[in-house]
Amino acid sequence: MPYQIGRQAFMQGVRALMPLTPGVIPFGLVTGVMAIKMGMSPGTTIGMTLLFYSGSAQMVALQLLQGGVVPLAIVVTALVINLRFIMYSASLAPHMHQLPRRWTWPVSYLLSDQSYALCSLKFSSGELGQFAHHFYAGTAVAMWLSWQLSVLAGIYLGASIPETWSLGFAIPLSFLALLVPGIRGAASLGAALVGGLLAVFAVNMPYNLGLVTASIGGVVAGVLIESLRKRPLSNALSNDVEREAR
């Protein structure tokens, strides 16, 4: 019985991820096309995709390779871009720390923006219960397959894709589709606005540090707004206690 419920949760995760694939596929196609145009072999490109599993870091790394940047700088830049996954991991860890290593190692590798966005709210609400990690695995595996197959398609079909399709435009749309459902209060709205504004103003920061700056700024704004909202309530409660004591 638990196996059947776990399988159902896994498939529920797969179905939850499917509507996001239209935004993932163009991103993967662009990445595959870009790698081949740079002269990389299909095998090297696929190996890089398997090793990185981070579209933004892979895209920037390809651009730096094209510009002749030294390898150490490319590695450091990719690590900086992926710093957001530390925050993701810290958020998910309380819900998955009890899992054995045969689970934690694969799900760590499969962590993505899409999977985190879909799972964080459900994990916090507790609606998935003890099978939450099966739901996460469903979203993560579906996302991984979508990305790998879209890059593979870009490698072998890229030359036949017309530039008038403007595939790059679908990338920000996919992230907007993740953002909007997560705005459920003043704190999340403030975090989104501050993070978005910082990302725009810091877009020209070196090593793509604007993304990290925007992420940290958004988190800080959300925490401050939430603490300010709770302060009047706590003050009111303390005043009631003092009045009753008198």
Secondary structure per residue as TSV (DSSP state, phi and psi in degrees):
chain	resnum	aa	ss	phi	psi
A	1	M	-	360.0	-49.1
A	2	P	H	-57.7	-35.7
A	3	Y	H	-62.2	-42.5
A	4	Q	H	-65.3	-41.3
A	5	I	H	-67.4	-40.8
A	6	G	H	-62.2	-39.2
A	7	R	H	-66.0	-39.1
A	8	Q	H	-64.5	-40.8
A	9	A	H	-64.8	-38.9
A	10	F	H	-61.0	-47.4
A	11	M	H	-67.4	-31.8
A	12	Q	H	-62.9	-39.4
A	13	G	H	-64.8	-40.8
A	14	V	H	-60.5	-45.8
A	15	R	H	-65.6	-33.7
A	16	A	H	-67.6	-31.7
A	17	L	H	-80.6	-28.2
A	18	M	G	-53.7	-41.6
A	19	P	G	-63.9	-15.6
A	20	L	G	-90.2	-11.1
A	21	T	H	-63.5	-31.3
A	22	P	H	-59.8	-24.4
A	23	G	H	-87.3	-21.6
A	24	V	H	-81.6	-41.6
A	25	I	H	-58.7	-47.8
A	26	P	H	-60.7	-37.4
A	27	F	H	-60.4	-45.9
A	28	G	H	-66.0	-39.9
A	29	L	H	-60.9	-45.8
A	30	V	H	-60.9	-41.5
A	31	T	H	-63.5	-45.6
A	32	G	H	-63.5	-43.1
A	33	V	H	-62.1	-44.4
A	34	M	H	-62.7	-41.7
A	35	A	H	-64.1	-43.9
A	36	I	H	-67.6	-38.8
A	37	K	H	-64.4	-25.9
A	38	M	T	-78.2	-8.8
A	39	G	T	99.0	6.4
A	40	M	-	-74.6	146.6
A	41	S	-	-77.5	157.7
A	42	P	H	-57.1	-39.5
A	43	G	H	-63.7	-43.2
A	44	T	H	-65.2	-40.6
A	45	T	H	-64.5	-44.0
A	46	I	H	-65.0	-41.6
A	47	G	H	-61.3	-40.8
A	48	M	H	-64.1	-39.9
A	49	T	H	-65.2	-41.3
A	50	L	H	-66.6	-38.7
A	51	L	H	-72.9	-45.4
A	52	F	H	-74.3	-57.2
A	53	Y	-	42.7	53.4
A	54	S	-	-154.5	104.1
A	55	G	H	-59.0	-45.8
A	56	S	H	-65.5	-43.2
A	57	A	H	-66.3	-39.3
A	58	Q	H	-66.3	-41.0
A	59	M	H	-62.7	-45.7
A	60	V	H	-66.3	-40.1
A	61	A	H	-61.3	-39.7
A	62	L	H	-64.4	-40.4
A	63	Q	H	-64.6	-40.5
A	64	L	H	-68.9	-38.1
A	65	L	H	-61.3	-41.1
A	66	Q	H	-64.1	-31.3
A	67	G	T	-86.4	-0.3
A	68	G	T	77.2	24.5
A	69	V	-	-71.3	146.8
A	70	V	-	-64.1	147.5
A	71	P	H	-56.4	-39.2
A	72	L	H	-60.8	-41.9
A	73	A	H	-64.7	-35.0
A	74	I	H	-65.8	-44.1
A	75	V	H	-63.4	-45.5
A	76	V	H	-62.7	-41.9
A	77	T	H	-62.0	-43.5
A	78	A	H	-62.2	-39.4
A	79	L	H	-66.0	-40.6
A	80	V	H	-63.7	-44.1
A	81	I	H	-60.0	-35.2
A	82	N	T	-89.6	9.6
A	83	L	T	-60.7	-24.7
A	84	R	H	-62.4	-25.0
A	85	F	H	-69.2	-21.5
A	86	I	H	-64.5	-43.2
A	87	M	H	-66.4	-40.8
A	88	Y	H	-59.1	-46.7
A	89	S	H	-63.2	-42.0
A	90	A	H	-62.6	-33.8
A	91	S	H	-72.3	-37.5
A	92	L	H	-86.8	-21.0
A	93	A	H	-55.1	-43.6
A	94	P	H	-59.3	-23.7
A	95	H	H	-94.0	-10.2
A	96	M	H	-132.6	4.0
A	97	H	T	-67.1	-22.1
A	98	Q	T	-82.1	-6.3
A	99	L	S	-73.9	148.8
A	100	P	-	-69.7	167.2
A	101	R	H	-64.8	-27.6
A	102	R	H	-63.9	-17.0
A	103	W	H	-98.7	-47.7
A	104	T	H	-66.3	-36.8
A	105	W	H	-66.6	-49.9
A	106	P	H	-63.6	-42.2
A	107	V	H	-69.7	-25.5
A	108	S	H	-67.0	-43.7
A	109	Y	H	-64.9	-35.1
A	110	L	T	-86.0	2.3
A	111	L	-	-63.3	134.2
A	112	S	-	-144.9	166.9
A	113	D	H	-59.5	-43.3
A	114	Q	H	-65.4	-47.3
A	115	S	H	-62.8	-42.1
A	116	Y	H	-62.8	-45.6
A	117	A	H	-61.8	-39.0
A	118	L	H	-72.9	-32.0
A	119	C	H	-95.9	-28.8
A	120	S	H	-59.5	-44.3
A	121	L	H	-68.2	-40.8
A	122	K	H	-67.6	-36.1
A	123	F	H	-65.2	-43.6
A	124	S	H	-64.9	-37.2
A	125	S	H	-75.4	-20.6
A	126	G	T	76.4	10.5
A	127	E	T	-69.9	-19.9
A	128	L	T	-89.6	-13.5
A	129	G	G	62.1	-144.3
A	130	Q	G	-73.7	-7.2
A	131	F	G	-105.2	22.0
A	132	A	H	-62.1	-37.0
A	133	H	H	-69.0	-25.3
A	134	H	H	-69.5	-39.7
A	135	F	H	-62.7	-45.9
A	136	Y	H	-58.9	-45.0
A	137	A	H	-60.1	-37.3
A	138	G	H	-62.9	-45.4
A	139	T	H	-66.2	-39.9
A	140	A	H	-69.0	-45.3
A	141	V	H	-65.8	-42.0
A	142	A	H	-62.8	-40.5
A	143	M	H	-66.1	-43.4
A	144	W	H	-61.0	-45.9
A	145	L	H	-64.6	-41.0
A	146	S	H	-61.0	-42.6
A	147	W	H	-68.6	-47.9
A	148	Q	H	-61.9	-43.3
A	149	L	H	-70.0	-35.0
A	150	S	H	-70.0	-38.2
A	151	V	H	-65.6	-41.3
A	152	L	H	-60.6	-40.5
A	153	A	H	-65.0	-38.6
A	154	G	H	-64.0	-34.3
A	155	I	H	-65.2	-44.9
A	156	Y	H	-98.8	-17.8
A	157	L	H	-116.3	-2.1
A	158	G	G	-57.0	-39.2
A	159	A	G	-64.9	-24.3
A	160	S	G	-94.6	1.3
A	161	I	S	-89.4	118.1
A	162	P	-	-66.6	142.2
A	163	E	G	-67.1	-21.3
A	164	T	G	-67.6	-12.0
A	165	W	G	-70.5	-20.8
A	166	S	-	50.3	57.5
A	167	L	G	-61.4	-31.4
A	168	G	G	-61.8	-23.4
A	169	F	G	-67.4	-24.2
A	170	A	H	-74.4	-18.2
A	171	I	H	-65.6	-54.8
A	172	P	H	-63.5	-28.8
A	173	L	H	-64.1	-37.7
A	174	S	H	-64.4	-37.3
A	175	F	H	-74.1	-31.6
A	176	L	H	-64.7	-36.0
A	177	A	H	-64.5	-28.2
A	178	L	H	-80.8	-34.2
A	179	L	H	-71.8	-49.1
A	180	V	H	-57.7	-46.3
A	181	P	H	-64.4	-21.2
A	182	G	H	-83.3	-7.6
A	183	I	-	-85.4	102.3
A	184	R	-	-126.5	13.3
A	185	G	S	-177.8	-179.1
A	186	A	H	-63.4	-38.4
A	187	A	H	-66.3	-46.8
A	188	S	H	-68.8	-34.7
A	189	L	H	-66.2	-44.3
A	190	G	H	-62.9	-40.8
A	191	A	H	-62.8	-41.2
A	192	A	H	-66.0	-43.2
A	193	L	H	-66.5	-46.6
A	194	V	H	-65.5	-44.9
A	195	G	H	-61.8	-41.1
A	196	G	H	-65.6	-43.3
A	197	L	H	-65.5	-42.6
A	198	L	H	-63.7	-38.4
A	199	A	H	-62.7	-37.5
A	200	V	H	-69.6	-47.5
A	201	F	H	-72.9	-25.7
A	202	A	T	-103.1	18.1
A	203	V	T	-63.9	-25.6
A	204	N	T	-95.7	9.7
A	205	M	-	-66.1	145.5
A	206	P	G	-68.0	155.5
A	207	Y	G	58.0	25.2
A	208	N	G	59.3	30.6
A	209	L	H	-70.0	-14.2
A	210	G	H	-60.1	-35.1
A	211	L	H	-65.1	-44.2
A	212	V	H	-67.1	-42.2
A	213	T	H	-60.6	-44.4
A	214	A	H	-64.3	-40.3
A	215	S	H	-63.0	-47.8
A	216	I	H	-65.3	-42.6
A	217	G	H	-61.8	-40.5
A	218	G	H	-64.5	-41.9
A	219	V	H	-63.7	-45.7
A	220	V	H	-61.6	-42.7
A	221	A	H	-62.7	-43.1
A	222	G	H	-63.1	-41.6
A	223	V	H	-65.9	-42.7
A	224	L	H	-63.6	-44.0
A	225	I	H	-63.8	-42.2
A	226	E	H	-64.8	-39.8
A	227	S	H	-67.7	-36.7
A	228	L	H	-68.2	-33.8
A	229	R	H	-69.9	-33.5
A	230	K	H	-81.9	-23.0
A	231	R	H	-62.2	-46.6
A	232	P	H	-59.5	-36.0
A	233	L	H	-67.2	-42.7
A	234	S	H	-67.2	-37.0
A	235	N	H	-65.6	-39.2
A	236	A	H	-64.4	-40.5
A	237	L	H	-65.6	-41.2
A	238	S	H	-65.9	-37.4
A	239	N	H	-64.7	-39.7
A	240	D	H	-63.3	-40.0
A	241	V	H	-64.2	-41.0
A	242	E	H	-64.9	-40.3
A	243	R	H	-64.9	-39.7
A	244	E	H	-68.5	-33.4
A	245	A	H	-67.2	-31.3
A	246	R	-	-75.3	360.0
